Amino acid sequence: MEYMTTASTGAPRWLTDEEQHTWRAYLHATTLLEDHLDRQLQRDAGMPHTYYGLLVQLSQAPRRRMRMTELARNAKITRSRLSHAIARLEKNGWVRREDCPSDKRGQNAVLTDDGHAMLSRSAPGHVEAVRQAMFDRLTPEQVKSLGEIMKALATGLEPEGADADLPWLR
């Protein structure tokens, strides 16, 4: 395994005690938050958080449809995982696939009326779960700071260029 090292000593750049504390708090909080949202959506809508996110993306897309490759890229999941998720959503009648008219090899995922209705029923409880788990616990200043921090992390981690080796581009 290759580690980042300092240029002058060649030694690993270990985390400070404060950085280690922050890193562990981040991992703990994000794991708990994802579990909280998954449980709420499973209980109230019979689907995991990832599937809900796919339905949201489709609901916001023009004509409630999106190319499968674009949907995978936006959701940050592999194409095979997306295909499995879409198959489950199709089984529920919430999504359907259709051939892409501009590219005979591509497919679109389309949010059905039943899927849109399910999303409309699920959204209020999901938003309340997000608000209760996250935003009700933070001051407005903390919300602003968290948004800036998350944007900085995402910007730094999202490689540029179509040749980036990312799972959702494979």
Backbone hydrogen bonds in HBPLUS format (Angstrom, degrees):
<---DONOR---> <-ACCEPTOR-->    atom                        ^
c    i                          cat <-CA-CA->   ^        H-A-AA   ^      H-
h    n   atom  resd res      DA  || num        DHA   H-A  angle D-A-AA Bond
n    s   type  num  typ     dist DA aas  dist angle  dist       angle   num
A0013-ARG N   A0004-MET O   3.26 MM   9  6.24 143.5  2.40 145.6 145.4     1
A0006-THR N   A0011-ALA O   3.01 MM   5  5.84 150.7  2.10 155.0 159.3     2
A0010-GLY N   A0006-THR O   2.89 MM   4  5.22 150.7  1.98 143.5 151.3     3
A0020-GLN N   A0016-THR O   2.83 MM   4  6.02 161.8  1.86 155.1 160.1     4
A0021-HIS N   A0017-ASP O   2.93 MM   4  6.11 158.1  1.98 146.6 152.6     5
A0022-THR N   A0018-GLU O   2.93 MM   4  6.16 161.1  1.97 148.6 153.7     6
A0023-TRP N   A0019-GLU O   2.82 MM   4  5.99 162.7  1.85 152.5 157.4     7
A0024-ARG N   A0020-GLN O   2.97 MM   4  6.13 166.9  1.98 151.3 154.5     8
A0025-ALA N   A0021-HIS O   2.95 MM   4  6.11 154.9  2.02 146.4 154.0     9
A0026-TYR N   A0022-THR O   2.89 MM   4  6.08 155.6  1.95 149.4 156.1    10
A0027-LEU N   A0023-TRP O   2.98 MM   4  6.29 166.4  2.00 153.4 156.1    11
A0028-HIS N   A0024-ARG O   2.92 MM   4  6.03 164.0  1.95 148.2 153.0    12
A0029-ALA N   A0025-ALA O   2.90 MM   4  6.00 168.3  1.91 150.1 153.6    13
A0030-THR N   A0026-TYR O   2.90 MM   4  6.04 170.0  1.91 157.8 160.7    14
A0031-THR N   A0027-LEU O   3.05 MM   4  6.04 156.5  2.11 144.7 151.1    15
A0032-LEU N   A0028-HIS O   3.02 MM   4  6.21 164.7  2.05 150.0 154.4    16
A0033-LEU N   A0029-ALA O   2.83 MM   4  5.98 158.3  1.88 150.9 157.5    17
A0034-GLU N   A0030-THR O   2.99 MM   4  6.04 168.6  2.01 145.0 148.3    18
A0035-ASP N   A0031-THR O   3.04 MM   4  6.17 160.2  2.08 146.8 152.7    19
A0036-HIS N   A0032-LEU O   2.86 MM   4  6.01 157.4  1.91 146.5 153.1    20
A0037-LEU N   A0033-LEU O   2.96 MM   4  6.21 165.1  1.98 156.6 159.4    21
A0038-ASP N   A0034-GLU O   2.89 MM   4  6.02 155.3  1.95 146.1 153.7    22
A0039-ARG N   A0035-ASP O   2.90 MM   4  6.06 167.4  1.92 153.5 156.6    23
A0040-GLN N   A0036-HIS O   3.04 MM   4  6.23 160.7  2.08 146.9 152.3    24
A0041-LEU N   A0037-LEU O   3.03 MM   4  6.17 165.8  2.05 148.3 151.9    25
A0042-GLN N   A0038-ASP O   2.84 MM   4  6.00 156.7  1.90 152.4 159.6    26
A0043-ARG N   A0039-ARG O   2.93 MM   4  6.01 162.7  1.96 147.9 152.8    27
A0044-ASP N   A0040-GLN O   2.89 MM   4  6.00 166.7  1.91 150.9 155.0    28
A0045-ALA N   A0041-LEU O   2.74 MM   4  5.17 149.6  1.83 135.3 143.3    29
A0046-GLY N   A0041-LEU O   2.99 MM   5  6.31 114.4  2.43 142.5 151.9    30
A0047-MET N   A0041-LEU O   3.48 MM   6  5.80 171.0  2.49 112.6 114.0    31
A0046-GLY N   A0042-GLN O   3.04 MM   4  4.21 135.6  2.25 105.7 113.9    32
A0051-TYR N   A0048-PRO O   3.11 MM   3  5.50 120.2  2.48 106.1 119.3    33
A0052-TYR N   A0048-PRO O   3.16 MM   4  6.53 160.2  2.21 152.9 158.8    34
A0053-GLY N   A0049-HIS O   2.95 MM   4  6.23 158.2  2.00 152.1 157.7    35
A0054-LEU N   A0050-THR O   3.10 MM   4  6.46 146.0  2.22 143.3 152.1    36
A0054-LEU N   A0051-TYR O   3.10 MM   3  5.07 119.2  2.49  93.7 108.6    37
A0055-LEU N   A0051-TYR O   3.02 MM   4  6.39 159.3  2.06 153.5 158.4    38
A0056-VAL N   A0052-TYR O   2.93 MM   4  6.23 155.9  1.99 153.2 160.3    39
A0057-GLN N   A0053-GLY O   3.01 MM   4  6.25 163.2  2.04 146.9 150.8    40
A0058-LEU N   A0054-LEU O   3.00 MM   4  6.28 163.0  2.03 152.0 156.5    41
A0059-SER N   A0055-LEU O   2.88 MM   4  6.07 149.6  1.97 145.8 154.7    42
A0060-GLN N   A0056-VAL O   3.11 MM   4  6.36 136.9  2.31 146.3 157.0    43
A0060-GLN N   A0057-GLN O   3.20 MM   3  5.27 133.8  2.42  96.9 109.0    44
A0061-ALA N   A0058-LEU O   3.25 MM   3  5.09 152.2  2.33  96.8 105.1    45
A0064-ARG N   A0061-ALA O   2.92 MM   3  4.88 149.0  2.01 134.4 127.5    46
A0065-ARG N   A0062-PRO O   3.27 MM   3  6.26 154.2  2.34 127.0 128.6    47
A0111-LEU N   A0064-ARG O   2.87 MM  47  5.44 164.2  1.89 163.1 168.3    48
A0066-MET N   A0109-ALA O   2.99 MM  43  5.50 150.1  2.08 148.6 158.2    49
A0109-ALA N   A0066-MET O   2.80 MM  43  5.50 162.1  1.83 159.7 160.0    50
A0071-LEU N   A0067-ARG O   2.92 MM   4  6.18 157.8  1.97 154.2 161.1    51
A0068-MET N   A0107-GLN O   2.92 MM  39  5.90 161.8  1.96 161.0 156.7    52
A0072-ALA N   A0068-MET O   2.92 MM   4  6.15 158.0  1.97 151.7 156.9    53
A0073-ARG N   A0069-THR O   3.04 MM   4  6.22 159.1  2.09 142.2 148.0    54
A0074-ASN N   A0070-GLU O   2.85 MM   4  6.06 164.5  1.87 152.6 156.7    55
A0075-ALA N   A0071-LEU O   2.92 MM   4  6.01 154.2  1.99 145.5 152.7    56
A0076-LYS N   A0072-ALA O   2.87 MM   4  5.81 118.2  2.26 137.8 152.8    57
A0077-ILE N   A0072-ALA O   3.15 MM   5  5.30 160.4  2.19 143.5 148.6    58
A0076-LYS N   A0073-ARG O   3.26 MM   3  5.04 143.3  2.41  93.0 103.5    59
A0082-LEU N   A0078-THR O   2.91 MM   4  6.18 156.9  1.97 148.9 156.0    60
A0083-SER N   A0079-ARG O   2.83 MM   4  6.02 158.3  1.87 146.8 152.8    61
A0084-HIS N   A0080-SER O   3.05 MM   4  6.29 156.4  2.11 145.1 150.5    62
A0085-ALA N   A0081-ARG O   2.96 MM   4  6.21 161.3  1.99 148.0 153.3    63
A0086-ILE N   A0082-LEU O   2.78 MM   4  6.00 166.4  1.80 161.8 165.0    64
A0087-ALA N   A0083-SER O   2.98 MM   4  6.13 151.9  2.06 142.0 149.7    65
A0088-ARG N   A0084-HIS O   3.08 MM   4  6.42 153.1  2.16 147.8 154.4    66
A0089-LEU N   A0085-ALA O   2.91 MM   4  6.22 157.9  1.96 151.0 157.7    67
A0090-GLU N   A0086-ILE O   2.73 MM   4  5.92 147.7  1.84 147.6 156.9    68
A0091-LYS N   A0087-ALA O   3.00 MM   4  6.19 153.5  2.07 142.0 148.7    69
A0092-ASN N   A0088-ARG O   3.21 MM   4  6.55 141.4  2.36 139.7 149.1    70
A0094-TRP N   A0089-LEU O   2.96 MM   5  5.39 151.0  2.04 166.2 158.0    71
A0093-GLY N   A0090-GLU O   2.82 MM   3  4.87 147.9  1.92 102.4 113.2    72
A0112-THR N   A0094-TRP O   3.00 MM  18  5.28 164.5  2.02 125.4 129.8    73
A0096-ARG N   A0110-VAL O   2.89 MM  14  5.24 149.5  1.99 143.5 153.5    74
A0110-VAL N   A0096-ARG O   2.78 MM  14  5.24 155.1  1.84 161.1 168.3    75
A0098-GLU N   A0108-ASN O   3.01 MM  10  5.31 151.6  2.09 143.8 149.4    76
A0108-ASN N   A0098-GLU O   2.76 MM  10  5.31 169.9  1.77 165.3 168.9    77
A0100-CYS N   A0106-GLY O   3.04 MM   6  5.28 161.5  2.08 133.3 128.0    78
A0103-ASP N   A0100-CYS O   3.30 MM   3  5.40 147.5  2.41 102.7 111.7    79
A0106-GLY N   A0103-ASP O   2.95 MM   3  5.41 144.8  2.07 114.5 124.6    80
A0116-HIS N   A0112-THR O   2.86 MM   4  6.16 155.0  1.93 149.2 156.1    81
A0117-ALA N   A0113-ASP O   2.88 MM   4  6.11 153.5  1.96 145.2 152.6    82
A0118-MET N   A0114-ASP O   2.89 MM   4  6.14 154.8  1.95 144.7 151.6    83
A0119-LEU N   A0115-GLY O   2.91 MM   4  6.12 158.5  1.96 147.0 153.0    84
A0120-SER N   A0116-HIS O   2.90 MM   4  6.12 156.4  1.96 145.9 152.5    85
A0121-ARG N   A0117-ALA O   2.96 MM   4  6.23 148.9  2.06 145.9 153.9    86
A0122-SER N   A0118-MET O   2.91 MM   4  6.06 148.7  2.00 146.7 155.7    87
A0123-ALA N   A0119-LEU O   2.85 MM   4  5.79 151.3  1.93 154.5 159.7    88
A0126-HIS N   A0122-SER O   3.09 MM   4  6.24 158.2  2.14 156.6 163.2    89
A0127-VAL N   A0123-ALA O   2.84 MM   4  5.95 171.0  1.85 165.4 166.7    90
A0128-GLU N   A0124-PRO O   3.05 MM   4  6.20 156.7  2.10 143.2 149.9    91
A0129-ALA N   A0125-GLY O   2.95 MM   4  6.16 150.4  2.04 140.5 148.5    92
A0130-VAL N   A0126-HIS O   2.91 MM   4  6.24 157.6  1.96 154.4 160.1    93
A0131-ARG N   A0127-VAL O   2.85 MM   4  6.03 167.8  1.87 152.5 156.3    94
A0132-GLN N   A0128-GLU O   2.83 MM   4  5.92 167.4  1.85 150.1 154.0    95
A0133-ALA N   A0129-ALA O   2.93 MM   4  5.93 159.4  1.97 143.6 149.8    96
A0134-MET N   A0130-VAL O   2.90 MM   4  5.80 147.4  2.00 149.0 156.6    97
A0136-ASP N   A0131-ARG O   2.80 MM   5  5.76 159.4  1.84 167.7 160.5    98
A0137-ARG N   A0134-MET O   3.16 MM   3  5.61 150.8  2.25 110.6 119.3    99
A0138-LEU N   A0135-PHE O   3.28 MM   3  5.30 162.7  2.31 104.0 109.2   100
A0142-GLN N   A0139-THR O   3.03 MM   3  5.08 116.0  2.46  98.4 113.9   101
A0143-VAL N   A0139-THR O   2.95 MM   4  6.29 156.8  2.01 157.1 163.8   102
A0144-LYS N   A0140-PRO O   3.06 MM   4  6.28 161.3  2.09 145.6 150.1   103
A0145-SER N   A0141-GLU O   2.91 MM   4  6.17 164.3  1.94 149.7 154.2   104
A0146-LEU N   A0142-GLN O   2.76 MM   4  5.89 164.3  1.79 152.3 156.9   105
A0147-GLY N   A0143-VAL O   2.98 MM   4  6.15 160.8  2.01 148.5 153.6   106
A0148-GLU N   A0144-LYS O   3.04 MM   4  6.32 157.5  2.09 149.5 155.4   107
A0149-ILE N   A0145-SER O   2.84 MM   4  6.07 158.2  1.89 153.8 160.3   108
A0150-MET N   A0146-LEU O   2.86 MM   4  6.04 170.4  1.87 157.5 159.6   109
A0151-LYS N   A0147-GLY O   3.02 MM   4  6.12 154.3  2.08 143.3 150.5   110
A0152-ALA N   A0148-GLU O   3.00 MM   4  6.19 156.9  2.06 144.6 150.7   111
A0153-LEU N   A0149-ILE O   2.95 MM   4  6.26 159.7  2.00 154.2 159.5   112
A0154-ALA N   A0150-MET O   2.92 MM   4  6.09 168.6  1.94 149.5 152.9   113
A0155-THR N   A0151-LYS O   2.88 MM   4  5.96 163.7  1.91 150.4 155.4   114
A0156-GLY N   A0152-ALA O   3.05 MM   4  6.14 156.5  2.10 143.1 149.3   115
A0157-LEU N   A0153-LEU O   2.97 MM   4  6.14 136.8  2.16 146.0 157.8   116
A0158-GLU N   A0154-ALA O   2.95 MM   4  5.89 140.8  2.10 151.7 159.0   117
A0164-ALA N   A0161-GLY O   3.44 MM   3  5.86 163.0  2.47 113.0 113.5   118
A0166-LEU N   A0164-ALA O   3.09 MM   2  5.78 126.1  2.39 105.7  90.6   119
A0169-LEU N   A0166-LEU O   2.94 MM   3  5.37 161.5  1.97 118.7 124.5   120
A0170-ARG N   A0167-PRO O   3.25 MM   3  5.39 160.6  2.29 104.6 110.5   121
